[in-house]
Amino acid sequence: MFLEDEQARLEAQLAQVEAERGTNLGYGNHMADDASEAYEQAKDLALRHNAEKLLVQVKEALERFQQGTYGLCEHCGAEIDPARLKALPYVTHCLRCQQRLNL
């Protein structure tokens, strides 16, 4: 199932970001080295935050699958378009309800 593959990918990405986490900020020989390290730390933090957020959404989608409510809009109860689920398998709203929520 795609959701389980996505969960494994996100967990691996989080583990990789943690393993590569730099702790050398302020110990470089040059200010540019420190700036590069600070940039890398900020980038890793953003990647980790995004992966954590997606992982929560994927786990919630897997729970909906277990409960038999996967693919149903949480707002109106209608079936979510399969093409939408293929593109974003963790979505919780049909396109019409999502558009209303974005207004």
C-alpha positions in Angstrom: 0.0 0.0 0.0 1.3 3.4 -0.9 0.6 5.0 2.5 2.8 2.4 4.3 5.6 3.0 1.7 5.3 6.7 2.4 5.4 6.2 6.1 8.6 4.1 5.8 10.1 6.8 3.5 9.3 9.6 5.9 10.7 7.7 8.9 13.9 7.0 7.0 14.2 10.6 6.0 13.8 11.7 9.6 16.4 9.2 10.8 18.8 10.5 8.1 18.3 14.1 9.1 19.0 13.2 12.7 22.1 11.2 11.8 23.5 14.1 9.7 22.7 16.7 12.3 25.6 19.1 12.5 26.9 20.4 15.8 29.9 22.3 14.6 28.4 25.8 14.5 30.8 28.3 15.9 33.8 26.1 15.6 34.9 26.8 12.0 38.0 28.5 11.0 36.2 31.1 9.0 32.9 33.0 9.3 31.8 31.6 5.9 32.2 28.1 7.3 29.9 29.0 10.3 27.4 30.6 7.9 27.3 27.5 5.8 26.8 25.3 8.8 24.0 27.6 10.1 22.3 27.4 6.7 22.6 23.6 6.7 21.1 23.4 10.2 18.2 25.6 9.2 17.6 23.5 6.1 17.7 20.3 8.1 15.3 21.7 10.6 12.8 22.7 7.9 13.1 19.3 6.3 12.6 17.5 9.6 9.6 19.7 10.4 8.0 19.0 7.1 8.7 15.2 7.3 7.2 15.1 10.8 4.1 16.9 9.7 3.6 14.6 6.7 4.3 11.5 8.8 1.4 12.5 11.2 -0.9 13.0 8.2 0.1 9.6 6.8 -0.4 7.8 10.1 -3.9 9.4 10.4 -4.7 8.3 6.9 -3.7 4.7 7.8 -6.0 4.9 10.9 -8.8 6.1 8.6 -8.1 3.1 6.4 -8.3 0.8 9.3 -11.6 2.3 10.4 -13.1 2.1 6.9 -13.4 5.9 6.5 -10.4 6.4 4.2 -11.3 8.3 1.1 -14.4 10.0 2.6 -14.5 13.7 3.2 -14.4 14.6 6.9 -16.6 17.6 6.2 -19.4 16.4 3.9 -18.9 12.7 3.9 -18.7 12.4 0.2 -16.2 10.2 -1.6 -12.9 12.0 -2.3 -11.9 11.8 -6.0 -9.5 8.9 -6.5 -7.2 11.1 -8.6 -6.9 13.5 -5.6 -6.1 10.6 -3.3 -3.5 9.3 -5.7 -1.8 12.7 -5.7 -2.2 13.3 -2.0 -3.1 10.1 -0.3 -3.4 11.7 3.2 -6.0 14.4 2.3 -9.1 14.6 4.5 -11.4 16.7 2.4 -12.9 16.5 -1.1 -11.9 19.3 -3.4 -15.1 21.2 -3.0 -14.8 21.3 0.8 -11.1 22.1 0.7 -11.8 25.1 -1.6 -14.4 26.3 0.9 -11.9 25.9 3.8 -9.3 27.9 1.9 -11.6 30.9 1.4 
